[in-house]
Amino acid sequence: MQSNERLEEIQRMFDLATIEDRWDMEGPMLYTFLFIGTDPDKLEKLGELLAESGFDFIDIYQLGDEDTGEPTGEFHLHIDQVAVYTPENLEKQLVEFERLCEETGYGDLDGWEFGEEGDEEEDESEMEGTDED
């Protein structure tokens, strides 16, 4: 996805969250970022790098096939951050994640989501953005 297209999508998501969910997007929100790779050790290194930058390293878990539940050989790194983002600086953060992934070879940005801080139960159903090249 091109940066301008992604920025427009992020803006739409922020607008919907403000209008439909009545969230204060100018206040702190819980942002979840997901990275994907086939080597959990490399993902762990990526998680540690991001933790040094102030992100919360939550977990690494193996992905399963949606139909069979069998392992796919891919893993997700889950990191969180409580932060205030604008669409512009969130898009810049995503570009920075992509740059870091390319430089280190530790994994790839797979997607992100956001929700109200402290509302972990609803995180699964919150608005999501994924990077599909």
C-alpha positions as CSV (number, residue, x, y, z in Angstrom):
1,M,0.0,0.0,0.0
2,Q,1.4,3.4,-1.0
3,S,2.0,5.9,1.9
4,N,-0.7,8.4,0.6
5,E,-3.3,5.6,0.3
6,R,-2.4,4.3,3.8
7,L,-2.5,7.8,5.3
8,E,-6.0,8.2,3.8
9,E,-7.1,4.9,5.2
10,I,-5.7,5.8,8.6
11,Q,-7.6,9.1,8.5
12,R,-10.9,7.3,7.7
13,M,-10.3,4.9,10.6
14,F,-9.6,7.8,13.0
15,D,-12.7,9.6,11.7
16,L,-14.9,6.5,12.1
17,A,-13.6,5.9,15.6
18,T,-14.4,9.5,16.6
19,I,-17.9,9.5,15.0
20,E,-19.1,5.9,15.5
21,D,-17.3,4.9,18.7
22,R,-17.1,8.4,20.2
23,W,-13.4,7.9,21.0
24,D,-11.2,10.8,21.8
25,M,-8.5,10.2,19.2
26,E,-6.5,13.2,20.6
27,G,-6.0,11.3,23.8
28,P,-4.0,8.2,24.6
29,M,-5.1,5.1,22.9
30,L,-3.8,1.5,23.0
31,Y,-2.1,0.7,19.7
32,T,-1.2,-2.9,18.9
33,F,1.4,-3.7,16.2
34,L,1.8,-7.2,14.7
35,F,4.9,-8.5,13.0
36,I,5.1,-11.8,11.1
37,G,8.0,-14.1,10.4
38,T,9.0,-17.8,10.3
39,D,11.8,-17.5,12.9
40,P,10.6,-16.9,16.5
41,D,14.1,-16.1,17.6
42,K,14.4,-13.3,15.1
43,L,11.0,-12.0,16.1
44,E,12.1,-12.0,19.7
45,K,15.2,-9.9,18.7
46,L,12.8,-7.5,17.0
47,G,10.6,-7.3,20.0
48,E,13.6,-6.6,22.3
49,L,14.7,-3.8,19.9
50,L,11.2,-2.3,20.0
51,A,11.0,-2.7,23.8
52,E,14.2,-0.6,24.1
53,S,12.4,2.1,22.1
54,G,9.5,2.2,24.6
55,F,7.1,-0.4,23.2
56,D,5.6,-3.1,25.3
57,F,6.7,-6.6,24.1
58,I,3.6,-8.7,24.7
59,D,4.1,-12.1,23.1
60,I,5.2,-14.2,20.2
61,Y,2.7,-16.9,19.1
62,Q,2.5,-19.5,16.4
63,L,-0.2,-19.0,13.7
64,G,-2.6,-21.7,12.9
65,D,-4.5,-22.5,9.7
66,E,-7.9,-20.9,9.9
67,D,-9.7,-24.1,8.9
68,T,-7.6,-26.8,10.5
69,G,-5.8,-25.1,13.3
70,E,-2.6,-26.8,12.1
71,P,0.6,-24.6,12.5
72,T,1.4,-22.6,9.4
73,G,5.1,-22.2,10.3
74,E,4.6,-18.5,10.8
75,F,4.7,-16.5,14.0
76,H,3.3,-13.2,15.2
77,L,5.2,-10.8,17.4
78,H,2.7,-8.7,19.3
79,I,3.8,-5.3,20.7
80,D,1.6,-2.6,22.3
81,Q,2.0,1.1,23.0
82,V,-0.2,3.5,24.8
83,A,0.2,6.7,22.8
84,V,-1.3,9.7,21.1
85,Y,-1.0,9.4,17.4
86,T,-2.3,11.6,14.6
87,P,-2.9,9.9,11.2
88,E,0.3,11.5,9.9
89,N,2.6,10.4,12.7
90,L,1.1,6.9,12.9
91,E,1.8,6.5,9.2
92,K,5.4,7.7,9.8
93,Q,5.7,5.1,12.6
94,L,4.5,2.3,10.2
95,V,7.1,3.4,7.7
96,E,9.8,3.3,10.4
97,F,8.7,-0.2,11.4
98,E,8.9,-1.3,7.7
99,R,12.4,0.2,7.5
100,L,13.5,-1.5,10.6
101,C,12.2,-4.9,9.4
102,E,13.9,-4.4,6.1
103,E,17.2,-3.5,7.7
104,T,17.3,-6.3,10.3
105,G,15.5,-9.1,8.3
106,Y,13.9,-10.0,11.6
107,G,10.3,-10.1,10.3
108,D,7.7,-8.0,8.5
109,L,5.0,-5.6,9.7
110,D,1.8,-7.5,9.4
111,G,-0.8,-5.1,10.7
112,W,-2.0,-2.9,13.5
113,E,-5.1,-2.0,15.5
114,F,-6.1,0.4,18.1
115,G,-8.6,0.7,20.9
116,E,-9.3,2.6,24.1
117,E,-6.7,2.3,26.7
118,G,-7.5,-0.4,29.3
119,D,-10.2,-2.0,27.0
120,E,-8.3,-5.2,26.3
121,E,-11.4,-7.4,26.0
122,E,-12.6,-5.5,23.0
123,D,-9.2,-5.3,21.3
124,E,-10.1,-8.4,19.1
125,S,-13.0,-6.5,17.5
126,E,-11.5,-3.1,17.2
127,M,-10.7,-1.4,14.0
128,E,-7.8,-2.9,12.2
129,G,-5.4,-1.9,9.5
130,T,-3.2,-4.4,7.7
131,D,-0.3,-3.8,5.4
132,E,-0.9,-5.7,2.2
133,D,1.7,-4.8,-0.4
